[in-house]
């Protein structure tokens, strides 16, 4: 079977496509014929040995997949050959078949496309955990989303709207702003490319404050980090919640005096650890996502698909912050 392999430390250009032996389903595992593998920011890091997990080489990147069960290992219950499923695998998704622990699988309801299903778990799973479990989101609040046109960002726009909030989308281009508006954003802020000098940072804080309104943002959903975080914190509401999701622009150095002045919280959102520590709560969140999808309140945007031979191009585009919505590698 074909697999995209990282055989040396480096960027997307170092990846190769080779034939490898098919895996088999061990005890408690199922063998999934992969239909699609969504590309996420960790894929850009893991091949450079910059992610918190460093699998031994050669390995396939790709953290979330959808597909069809082809075989059941010993002791597996609740699943059958032919079931349509999706799951997070950490890495190894960019290959035609994957053996995965059955406990990590979610059944994909009928009527939901497998390609789109591959784009749900990591982005919307992160966001529903972030907004509900860490952000204590409430109807009528204002939510400022940084990086609002990417996969995670659009999931935050859609879910915040589904929960009855006003959403301000912060993006880097007019094109991305238009996409965020199409997915429900009420206001859009176009920010410049970092690094910022003091005046630029001050102006962006002013732009954020104008967009969120005089009471500030009850929740800041920060997917970007770097120079963008402090201006957003300055636009937060009294007792607001600043959610740290990721930092492709760098790890921000935040002036903690602002947390005192705003009586606000800075809260980390680590969905991967949450799924391991509280699988039952995560299961309920994923079930809620499917309900919201079937109700038409969320709809993952897959903007481009790539064949397995061009998987490196998808990773490179995401790394260069050129992606809108999700990029997905399909196996057929």
C-alpha positions in Angstrom: 0.0 0.0 0.0 1.1 3.6 -0.5 2.2 5.8 2.4 3.6 9.3 2.7 6.8 8.9 4.8 9.0 11.2 6.7 12.5 9.6 6.5 14.5 12.6 7.6 14.0 15.8 9.6 12.8 18.6 7.4 9.9 20.4 5.7 7.2 19.1 3.3 9.8 18.8 0.5 11.5 15.9 2.4 8.4 13.7 2.3 8.3 10.7 0.0 5.6 8.3 -1.2 6.5 4.7 -1.0 4.9 1.2 -0.9 5.0 -0.3 2.6 3.5 -3.5 4.1 -0.2 -3.4 5.0 -0.9 -3.3 8.8 -3.0 -5.9 10.5 -5.5 -5.3 13.3 -4.2 -6.4 16.6 -6.1 -7.1 19.8 -8.7 -4.3 20.4 -7.9 -2.7 17.0 -9.6 -2.4 13.7 -8.1 -2.1 10.2 -9.5 1.0 8.4 -9.3 1.6 4.7 -8.6 5.3 4.7 -10.8 7.4 2.5 -9.4 10.8 3.5 -6.8 12.4 5.8 -7.2 16.0 6.8 -4.1 18.2 7.2 -3.6 20.1 10.4 -0.9 22.4 11.8 0.8 19.6 13.9 1.6 17.9 10.6 3.9 20.8 9.7 5.7 20.4 13.1 6.0 16.7 13.5 8.1 16.2 10.3 10.5 18.9 11.6 10.7 17.2 15.1 9.1 20.3 16.5 6.0 18.7 17.9 5.6 17.3 21.4 5.4 13.8 20.1 8.4 12.5 18.0 7.6 9.1 16.4 10.5 7.0 15.2 11.3 7.3 11.5 10.2 6.4 9.0 6.6 7.5 9.9 3.6 8.9 8.1 2.2 12.2 9.2 -1.5 12.8 9.2 -3.5 13.1 12.5 -7.1 12.5 11.5 -8.8 10.2 9.1 -12.1 8.9 7.9 -12.7 5.6 6.1 -14.3 2.2 6.2 -13.6 -0.7 8.5 -12.0 -3.6 6.6 -11.2 -6.0 9.5 -11.7 -6.4 13.2 -9.1 -7.5 15.7 -9.6 -9.8 18.6 -12.1 -8.5 21.3 -13.5 -5.6 19.3 -17.2 -5.0 20.0 -19.7 -2.4 18.7 -18.2 -2.1 15.2 -18.6 -4.2 12.1 -16.8 -4.6 8.8 -18.1 -1.9 6.4 -18.8 0.7 9.1 -18.0 4.2 8.1 -15.8 5.8 10.8 -13.5 8.7 11.6 -10.8 9.0 14.3 -7.7 10.9 15.5 -4.5 8.8 15.0 -1.9 11.3 16.1 0.2 10.4 13.1 0.1 7.7 10.5 -3.0 8.9 8.7 -1.3 9.6 5.3 -1.4 6.0 4.2 -4.0 3.8 2.5 -4.8 1.6 5.5 -4.4 2.2 9.2 -4.7 -0.1 12.2 -6.2 1.8 15.1 -7.6 1.1 18.6 -11.3 0.7 18.4 -11.8 3.0 21.4 -10.6 5.9 19.3 -13.3 5.5 16.6 -16.5 7.4 16.0 -19.1 6.2 13.6 -20.0 8.6 10.8 -23.7 9.0 10.4 -25.3 8.2 7.1 -25.7 11.2 4.9 -22.3 12.7 6.0 -19.6 12.7 3.4 -16.4 10.9 4.4 -14.1 13.6 3.0 -15.9 16.2 5.1 -16.0 13.9 8.1 -12.2 13.7 8.0 -12.2 17.5 8.6 -14.4 17.5 11.7 -12.7 15.9 14.6 -9.6 17.9 15.3 -10.9 21.3 14.4 -14.4 21.2 15.7 -13.5 18.8 18.6 -10.9 21.3 19.7 -13.3 24.2 19.4 -16.3 22.7 21.2 -14.0 21.8 24.1 -12.5 25.2 24.0 -15.7 27.2 23.9 -17.8 25.0 26.2 -15.5 23.3 28.6 -12.8 26.0 28.9 -14.6 29.1 27.7 -17.9 28.7 29.5 -19.6 30.2 26.5 -23.0 31.8 27.0 -25.7 33.0 24.6 -25.4 36.7 23.8 -21.7 37.0 24.4 -19.2 38.5 22.0 -16.4 36.2 20.7 -13.2 37.5 19.0 -11.6 34.8 16.8 -8.1 35.2 15.6 -7.1 33.2 12.5 -10.8 32.9 11.7 -10.5 31.6 8.1 -8.6 28.4 8.8 -10.1 25.1 9.8 -10.1 25.7 13.5 -11.0 29.4 13.1 -14.1 28.7 10.9 -15.2 26.0 13.4 -15.0 28.7 16.1 -17.0 31.1 14.0 -19.7 28.5 13.3 -19.9 27.1 16.8 -20.0 30.5 18.5 -22.9 31.5 16.2 -24.6 28.2 17.0 -24.4 29.0 20.7 -26.1 32.4 20.0 -23.0 34.7 20.2 -21.9 37.7 18.3 -18.6 36.9 16.4 -15.8 39.1 15.3 -13.5 37.4 12.9 -9.8 38.5 12.6 -8.1 37.5 9.4 -5.1 38.5 7.3 -6.9 39.2 3.9 -10.2 40.5 2.5 -10.7 37.1 0.8 -10.5 35.3 4.2 -12.8 37.9 5.7 -15.4 37.1 3.1 -15.2 33.4 3.9 -15.6 34.1 7.6 -18.6 36.2 6.9 -20.1 33.4 4.8 -19.8 31.2 7.8 -21.6 33.6 10.1 -19.1 36.2 11.3 -20.8 39.5 12.2 -17.7 41.7 11.9 -14.3 41.3 10.3 -11.0 42.8 11.3 -8.1 42.6 8.7 -4.8 42.5 10.5 -1.3 43.2 9.1 1.5 40.6 8.9 3.7 40.5 12.0 6.2 41.5 13.3 4.6 44.6 14.8 6.2 47.7 16.1 4.6 49.5 19.1 2.4 51.7 16.9 1.1 48.8 14.8 0.3 46.8 17.9 -1.6 49.8 19.4 -3.6 50.3 16.2 -4.6 46.7 16.1 -5.8 46.8 19.7 -7.8 49.8 18.7 -9.3 48.0 15.7 -10.2 45.0 17.9 -11.8 47.3 20.5 -13.9 49.1 17.8 -15.1 45.8 16.4 -16.0 44.0 19.6 -17.8 47.1 21.0 -17.5 49.1 24.2 -17.9 46.1 26.6 -15.1 44.1 25.0 -14.9 40.5 23.9 -16.2 38.0 26.5 -14.1 35.3 24.8 -10.9 35.7 22.8 -10.2 32.5 20.8 -6.5 32.8 19.9 -5.3 30.3 17.3 -2.4 32.5 16.1 -0.3 33.7 19.0 2.8 35.9 18.5 2.3 39.6 18.2 -1.4 39.2 17.6 -2.2 38.1 21.2 -1.5 41.2 23.2 -3.7 43.5 21.1 -6.5 41.0 21.4 -6.1 40.8 25.2 -6.4 44.5 25.3 -9.9 44.2 23.7 -11.1 41.6 26.2 -14.1 42.3 28.5 -14.2 42.5 32.3 -13.9 38.9 33.5 -13.4 37.7 29.9 -11.8 34.4 29.0 -8.7 34.4 26.7 -8.4 30.9 25.2 -4.9 29.8 24.0 -5.4 27.3 21.2 -2.1 27.5 19.3 0.7 29.8 18.2 1.9 29.4 14.6 3.0 33.1 14.8 5.1 32.3 17.9 4.5 32.1 21.7 3.2 35.4 23.0 4.8 37.3 25.9 1.7 38.6 27.6 1.7 41.6 30.0 0.0 40.1 33.1 -0.9 43.5 34.5 -3.7 43.4 31.9 -5.2 40.3 33.5 -5.4 42.3 36.8 -6.9 45.4 35.1 -9.5 43.3 33.2 -10.0 40.7 36.0 -9.8 38.2 33.1 -8.5 34.7 32.7 -6.0 33.2 30.3 -6.9 29.6 29.8 -5.1 26.9 27.9 -7.0 24.5 25.5 -5.3 21.2 25.0 -7.9 19.0 23.3 -5.6 16.0 22.8 -4.9 15.7 26.5 -8.6 16.2 27.3 -9.6 13.3 25.0 -7.2 11.0 26.9 -8.2 12.2 30.4 -12.0 12.5 29.8 -13.1 10.3 26.9 -16.7 10.3 28.0 -17.0 14.1 27.9 -15.3 14.1 24.6 -17.7 11.5 23.2 -20.6 13.7 24.3 -19.0 16.7 22.6 -18.6 14.8 19.3 -22.2 13.5 19.4 -23.3 17.1 19.9 -21.2 18.1 16.8 -23.0 15.6 14.7 -26.3 16.9 16.0 -25.3 20.4 15.1 -24.2 19.3 11.6 -27.4 17.5 10.9 -29.3 20.6 12.1 -27.4 22.7 9.5 -25.6 24.8 12.2 -22.1 23.7 11.3 -20.6 22.6 7.9 -16.9 21.9 7.7 -15.3 23.7 4.7 -13.0 21.5 2.7 -11.5 24.0 0.3 -9.1 21.7 -1.6 -8.4 18.0 -1.9 -5.1 16.4 -3.0 -4.1 12.9 -4.1 -1.7 11.1 -1.9 1.2 11.9 -4.3 0.7 15.6 -3.6 0.2 15.4 0.1 3.4 17.4 0.6 1.8 20.3 -1.3 -1.1 20.4 1.2 1.2 20.5 4.2 3.3 23.2 2.6 0.2 25.4 1.8 -1.0 25.1 5.4 2.5 25.8 6.8 2.6 29.0 4.6 -0.8 30.1 6.0 -2.4 29.9 2.6 -5.2 27.6 3.5 -8.8 28.6 3.8 -10.9 26.0 5.7 -9.4 22.5 5.6 -7.1 20.8 3.1 -7.7 17.1 2.7 -5.7 14.3 1.1 -7.9 11.6 -0.5 -6.8 8.0 -1.1 -9.1 7.3 -4.1 
